[in-house]
Amino acid sequence: MKRPTVAHLALGLGAAGAFLAIRAWRRRAATHGTRLPNERGAGSFSLEPATLVVIRASRAVIAIGVSSTGRIDVDASSAAALEDIVTVSREEDGSQVVLDMAPRQTLRIAVPANCALRVEAVRSCVRVTGLDDVAVDCARSTVALRDVAGAVTVDLVRAAVNVELSRSRQTHSVDLLATRSALRLALPADPGGTYRIREVRSSVVHPESLENGIPVAVQAERASVAIRAA
């Protein structure tokens, strides 16, 4: 029986090292996302979904819609490296994934329809379309929520927000907290809304409450809130 030579040992160690490197890369990819080819030349990547998707941004322009792939797809306007665009953290049980965006990014993000969404933005322009269970916490930003449903929560400080509830999907509740902000809410005339208003030095205009309407809670301080049924 031949004894292993130095060359054999080196070859074995090299193979083991390569295996460990590949396994580490796969773990990083599963946690932090994998780069995808993009014909437009912009940087893009994809992530495994989670129950809750949290997006944090500053001085950014972000459009968020429904994913057609079942994954969280991010398409950036620049071809920068992934680590220069976003930092991703994930709960081990898959309950939450957090995307911390680098400042001054322009991004298109697609989120699976069965994921809840939370957006925390400062000095940004944010558009969300077609998603359920949306929470927005923003300051000095402009936000447009279109065709949203489920539980909708908006917390504003010195911001301008337009919210249009879905006509085809059920909205369970709407919670609006506005401080020194302008907020516009459009909800379906059927079933309409049931309103609970608390305001301080504010202008809050809303239709008459309807029995079995969508519960709408408004807290306004030095804000302008206009609610209409259409």
C-alpha positions as CSV (number, residue, x, y, z in Angstrom):
1,M,0.0,0.0,0.0
2,K,1.4,3.3,-1.1
3,R,1.8,6.1,1.4
4,P,0.2,9.5,0.4
5,T,2.8,11.9,-0.9
6,V,3.0,15.6,-0.3
7,A,1.4,16.2,-3.7
8,H,-1.5,14.0,-2.8
9,L,-2.0,15.8,0.5
10,A,-1.8,19.2,-1.2
11,L,-4.4,18.1,-3.7
12,G,-6.7,16.9,-1.0
13,L,-6.4,20.1,1.0
14,G,-7.0,22.1,-2.1
15,A,-10.2,20.2,-2.9
16,A,-11.4,20.6,0.7
17,G,-10.7,24.3,0.6
18,A,-12.6,24.7,-2.6
19,F,-15.6,22.8,-1.2
20,L,-15.6,25.0,1.9
21,A,-15.4,28.2,-0.2
22,I,-18.3,27.1,-2.4
23,R,-20.4,26.2,0.7
24,A,-19.7,29.6,2.3
25,W,-20.6,31.4,-1.0
26,R,-23.9,29.5,-1.2
27,R,-24.7,30.5,2.4
28,R,-23.9,34.1,1.7
29,A,-26.0,34.0,-1.4
30,A,-29.0,32.5,0.4
31,T,-28.7,35.2,3.1
32,H,-27.6,38.3,1.2
33,G,-29.0,37.7,-2.3
34,T,-27.5,36.6,-5.6
35,R,-26.6,38.8,-8.5
36,L,-28.7,38.3,-11.6
37,P,-27.9,39.1,-15.2
38,N,-29.5,42.3,-16.4
39,E,-29.7,43.2,-20.1
40,R,-30.1,46.9,-19.2
41,G,-26.7,47.0,-17.6
42,A,-28.0,48.0,-14.2
43,G,-27.2,46.1,-11.0
44,S,-29.9,43.7,-9.9
45,F,-30.3,40.9,-7.4
46,S,-32.9,38.5,-6.0
47,L,-33.7,37.4,-2.4
48,E,-35.7,34.7,-0.8
49,P,-39.0,36.1,0.5
50,A,-40.0,36.5,4.2
51,T,-43.2,37.1,6.1
52,L,-42.3,40.8,6.5
53,V,-40.1,42.8,4.2
54,V,-38.6,46.0,5.7
55,I,-37.0,48.6,3.4
56,R,-35.0,51.5,4.8
57,A,-33.9,54.4,2.6
58,S,-32.6,57.9,2.7
59,R,-32.6,60.4,-0.2
60,A,-33.8,57.6,-2.5
61,V,-36.3,57.1,-5.3
62,I,-38.1,53.8,-4.8
63,A,-40.9,52.1,-6.7
64,I,-42.3,48.9,-5.1
65,G,-44.6,46.5,-6.8
66,V,-45.8,42.9,-6.9
67,S,-43.2,40.2,-7.8
68,S,-43.9,37.8,-10.6
69,T,-41.1,35.4,-9.5
70,G,-42.1,34.7,-5.9
71,R,-38.9,36.3,-4.7
72,I,-37.8,39.8,-3.7
73,D,-36.3,41.3,-6.8
74,V,-34.3,44.5,-6.7
75,D,-33.3,46.4,-9.8
76,A,-30.9,49.4,-9.2
77,S,-30.2,52.2,-11.6
78,S,-26.4,51.8,-11.1
79,A,-24.1,48.8,-11.7
80,A,-22.5,49.2,-8.3
81,A,-21.6,46.1,-6.3
82,L,-24.3,44.5,-4.2
83,E,-22.7,45.5,-1.0
84,D,-22.6,49.1,-2.2
85,I,-26.3,49.2,-2.9
86,V,-27.9,47.4,0.1
87,T,-27.2,45.7,3.3
88,V,-29.4,42.7,3.9
89,S,-30.2,41.1,7.3
90,R,-32.6,38.3,7.9
91,E,-34.2,36.5,10.8
92,E,-33.2,32.9,11.0
93,D,-36.9,31.8,11.1
94,G,-37.6,33.6,7.9
95,S,-40.1,36.0,9.6
96,Q,-38.3,39.2,8.5
97,V,-35.8,40.4,6.0
98,V,-34.4,44.0,6.2
99,L,-33.0,45.9,3.2
100,D,-30.9,48.9,4.3
101,M,-30.4,50.9,1.1
102,A,-27.4,53.1,0.6
103,P,-28.3,56.8,0.2
104,R,-29.2,58.4,-3.1
105,Q,-30.3,55.2,-4.8
106,T,-32.9,54.8,-7.5
107,L,-34.5,51.4,-7.1
108,R,-37.3,49.2,-8.4
109,I,-38.3,46.5,-5.9
110,A,-40.8,43.7,-6.4
111,V,-42.2,41.9,-3.4
112,P,-44.3,38.7,-3.3
113,A,-48.0,39.4,-2.9
114,N,-48.2,37.3,0.3
115,C,-45.5,39.4,2.1
116,A,-46.2,42.3,4.4
117,L,-44.2,45.5,3.6
118,R,-42.8,48.2,5.9
119,V,-41.0,51.2,4.4
120,E,-38.9,53.6,6.5
121,A,-37.9,56.6,4.5
122,V,-36.2,60.0,5.0
123,R,-36.1,62.6,2.3
124,S,-37.2,60.1,-0.3
125,C,-39.8,59.6,-3.0
126,V,-41.6,56.3,-2.5
127,R,-44.3,54.6,-4.7
128,V,-46.0,51.3,-3.6
129,T,-48.5,49.6,-5.9
130,G,-50.7,46.5,-5.6
131,L,-49.6,45.2,-2.2
132,D,-51.4,44.2,1.0
133,D,-50.5,45.0,4.6
134,V,-48.4,48.0,4.0
135,A,-46.8,50.3,6.7
136,V,-45.0,53.5,5.8
137,D,-43.0,55.5,8.3
138,C,-41.5,58.6,6.6
139,A,-40.2,62.0,7.2
140,R,-39.7,64.8,4.7
141,S,-40.7,62.5,1.9
142,T,-43.3,62.1,-0.9
143,V,-45.2,58.9,-0.9
144,A,-47.8,57.4,-3.2
145,L,-49.7,54.2,-2.2
146,R,-51.8,52.8,-5.0
147,D,-54.2,49.8,-5.0
148,V,-53.1,48.8,-1.4
149,A,-55.3,46.7,0.9
150,G,-55.2,44.6,4.1
151,A,-53.9,46.6,7.0
152,V,-52.6,50.0,5.9
153,T,-50.6,52.2,8.3
154,V,-49.1,55.5,7.5
155,D,-46.9,57.6,9.9
156,L,-45.8,61.0,8.6
157,V,-43.6,63.8,9.8
158,R,-43.3,66.8,7.4
159,A,-44.3,64.6,4.4
160,A,-46.9,64.4,1.6
161,V,-48.8,61.2,1.0
162,N,-51.5,60.0,-1.3
163,V,-53.2,56.7,-0.5
164,E,-55.6,54.9,-2.8
165,L,-57.2,51.7,-1.4
166,S,-57.9,48.7,-3.6
167,R,-61.3,48.3,-5.2
168,S,-60.8,44.6,-5.8
169,R,-59.2,43.4,-2.5
170,Q,-60.4,43.9,1.0
171,T,-59.0,46.5,3.3
172,H,-59.2,45.6,7.0
173,S,-58.1,48.8,8.6
174,V,-56.4,52.1,7.9
175,D,-54.3,53.9,10.6
176,L,-53.1,57.4,9.7
177,L,-50.7,59.5,11.9
178,A,-49.8,62.8,10.4
179,T,-47.6,65.5,11.9
180,R,-47.0,68.7,10.0
181,S,-47.9,66.8,6.9
182,A,-50.4,66.6,4.0
183,L,-52.3,63.4,3.5
184,R,-54.9,62.4,1.0
185,L,-56.9,59.1,1.2
186,A,-59.3,57.7,-1.4
187,L,-61.3,54.7,-0.4
188,P,-64.1,52.8,-2.2
189,A,-67.6,54.3,-1.7
190,D,-68.8,50.8,-1.0
191,P,-68.2,49.9,1.8
192,G,-67.1,53.4,2.7
193,G,-65.5,54.2,6.0
194,T,-66.0,54.4,9.7
195,Y,-63.9,57.2,11.1
196,R,-62.2,57.8,14.4
197,I,-60.6,61.2,14.4
198,R,-58.2,62.9,16.9
199,E,-56.8,66.2,15.7
200,V,-54.8,69.1,17.1
201,R,-54.6,72.3,15.1
202,S,-55.4,70.4,11.9
203,S,-57.8,70.2,9.0
204,V,-59.4,66.8,8.7
205,V,-62.2,66.4,6.1
206,H,-64.0,63.1,5.6
207,P,-67.3,61.7,4.4
208,E,-70.0,60.5,6.8
209,S,-69.3,57.3,8.6
210,L,-71.1,54.2,7.2
211,E,-72.0,51.1,9.2
212,N,-69.7,48.2,8.4
213,G,-67.3,50.6,6.6
214,I,-63.5,50.3,6.6
215,P,-62.2,51.3,10.0
216,V,-60.1,54.5,9.5
217,A,-58.3,56.0,12.5
218,V,-56.7,59.4,12.1
219,Q,-54.4,61.3,14.5
220,A,-53.4,64.6,13.1
221,E,-51.2,67.4,14.6
222,R,-50.8,70.6,12.5
223,A,-51.7,68.5,9.5
224,S,-54.0,68.6,6.5
225,V,-56.0,65.3,6.0
226,A,-58.5,64.9,3.2
227,I,-60.5,61.6,2.9
228,R,-62.9,61.0,0.0
229,A,-65.0,58.0,-1.1
230,A,-65.0,57.3,-4.8
